């Protein structure tokens, strides 16, 4: 059985991964490094739910490992 997972992006430059069986989300804080702005405005899971992509107003896209909550790589335009 799969664990239910939800992700959210925020105006405070963070992404939260909500493992619904846990009470508190994991907070990912790496957006906004290149600019004073950086609201995270888009998140999307890979088909297998093991990776999460996030996009931000600071013109970055980050790829995250959902299990470890670590950044895999990032892209800046």
N, C-alpha and C positions, 0 to 999 in steps of 0.2 A: 504494500500500500504506500502511495506517495504521501509525503508530508505537504500540507497546504502552505504555500508561500505567496507573499504579496510584497510588492516593492512600491515605494513612493519617492518622488523628487520634491524638493522644497526650495523656497526662496532664501533659506539660510545656507545655501550651497552644499547641502547634504543629500545623501540618498539613504533611505532606511529600508532594510530588508526585514520583513515581518515573517518569522516562522510562527505560524498561528498556534502551534503547541506551546510556545514560550510566551511569557508575559511581556517581555521587553524586546524591542527591535534592536538589530545591530545597525549602527550608524556609520556610514562611509563618508569620510571628510577629505576629499582631494580636489573637488572642483573649486574654481575661483582662484587658483594659484597664479594665473597669468593676468588677472584683471581685478579691478575693484568690484565688478559685477560677476555674477556666476550662478544665478538661480538655475537649478536643475529643472528643466521643463519637459523631459522625455525619458522614460525608462522602458526597456523591453527585455524579456527573457528569451534565451535560446530555446529551440524546440524541446530540448531535454531538461530544461530548467536548471542547468548547472552553471550557466553564465548569465550575466546581466549586463546590458549596455545602457549607458546613461549619457545624455547630451545636455549641455549647459549654455547659458547666455554668454559665457566667456569664450565661446567657439571651440570648446573641447568636447571630445567623445571619449568616454572611459569604458573599458571592458573589465568586469569584476568576476571573481570566482565566488559563487553564491555560498558554497560550503565554508570556505575560510574567510570570506569577507575581505579578501585582498585584491588589490588592483593587479590585473594581468598586464594591461598596456593602456596607453592613452594616445590620442591623436589631437593635434591642434591645427586649426586652419588660420 
